[in-house]
Amino acid sequence: MWRGRSWAVGARSMSSWWSNVEPAPKDPILGVTEAYLADPSPDKVNVGVGAYRDDNGKPVVLECVREAERRIAGNLNMEYLPMGGSNKMIEESLKLAYGEDSEFIKDRRIAAVQSLSGTGACRLFADFQKRFLPDSQIYIPVPTWANHHNIWRDARVPQQTFHYYHPESRGLDFAALMEDIKNAPNGSFFLLHACAHNPTGVDPSEEQWREISHLFRVKNHFPFFDMAYQGFASGDPERDAKAIRIFLEDGHLIGCAQSYAKNMGLYGQRVGCLSILCEDEMQAVAVKSQLQQIARPMYSNPPVHGSLIVLIILSDPDLKSLWLKEVKVMADRIIGMRKALRENLEKLGSPLSWEHITNQSSYSLEKCKEDCGDGNVNVISEIGMFCYSGMTPEQVDRLTNEFHIYMTRNGRISMAGVTTGNVTYLANAIHEVTKST
C-alpha cells in the first residue's frame, strides 16, 4: 500500500520535471533556412545561409578536399586525438595565421589547440577569459555575428559594445569606433573580426587597422580576432591576415579563432584552431594546459577526420597550391556577384546608392578623409560573403512574403546564394521593396 502510494507520487513528480521548459526562440540565421526549405515556391531564393554555393546554387566540395579524403580512406586510423587536438594540424594553422616564418612559432610562444571550428574556438577563449580574469568583460562590435553574444553570455563574461557600422554611409564609423576604444577602461578585451566582417562585410583599411593597433597599445587592450574567412574574403590568405600581422608587428599579445568552414568548405567537419600569443614558451605551455582542461569536460577531444583533411592540404605543397587556386575561385565568384547585383539595381534606377556592395577595403584613409572630413571618417567598403543591404525588417518581410526571398531580418545578404540565374530576380525584388525609401 505504502509502496503504491509512494510510486504514484513519484510518478507525478517525474512528469512535472520539465514542465517549466518553454520552446527556445528560433535561431535568427538557421531559422531562415528552415523557412526556405518549407516554401514550395519554384522561385524561392535563399540568401541567408552562410555557406558557399556554386553558380547553380549547389554546395561545393573542393577538389583539394576530395583528394585529401582519397588519401585518408583506408589508410589512416580513427583513434582519439589528444585533448588539444592534432599538433601537426595546429602547426599548419599557426603558419597560416601568424606567417610561414613567424618568430612566435619558432620561439614556441603560442598556446594553441584544435577547436570545434570558429564557434568552439570563441567559446574556449570565453571560458578561459572567465576562469582566469573573472572580473573582465568583452567589448563586441555593433553589429556582429549573433552567436558572439550567445558565446560570451553562456561563458558568463559581461559584455559591452563599441561602434562599428555607420548606417548612413553604409561603411565603417571609424571616428566613433576609435572614441569607444579610447574610452574603454585600460586593459579591456575587444572582439575584432580579422576580415570580411559578419554581417556587414565592412572592413577597416590597412591605414585604419594601424591606427586601431596604435590606440590598443596606448590603452593596453587585448585584441581577440575571430578569423572565419581567411582566404575566402579576398582570395589571398596573406592579405586577409593583414590586420593580425599589423597587431603582431606592433608588439601585441593576441588571441585568434580560426575556422576552416568557409575557406575549405568543411562546414560539417567542425575543424578550427584557437591560439593565444604569450610572453614566453613557459607561459604558452601553461596556457595550453589550461585550454585543454577546459575542453576536457566539454567534448573530451576534437574530431579527427576534419583535422586530417586540413593537415594533408596545408602540408602538401601541391594540394596547398590547388587550395589557394580554389579559394580564389570562390572569392572571385562572390566579387563577381557583388558587381552584378549592383549593376542590376542601378539599371533599375534605384534611388539608393549601392556603391558599398563593390567598393572593397582598398578604399584608403586619405580618400575617406577627403570624402567625409577628418571628424567623421567612414570607410565605404564591403568584402567577403556578406552584404549589409540597409533594408529594414519590414522590407525583408516583404521580400519573403511577396517574392519568396529569404534572408535575416537585419538585411544581411549572403552573396554566396546569389547566382547568375537569380541575380536579376533578386535585384528586381529589392528594388520593388526599396524604391519608395
Disulfide bonds with the S-S distance in Angstrom:
none
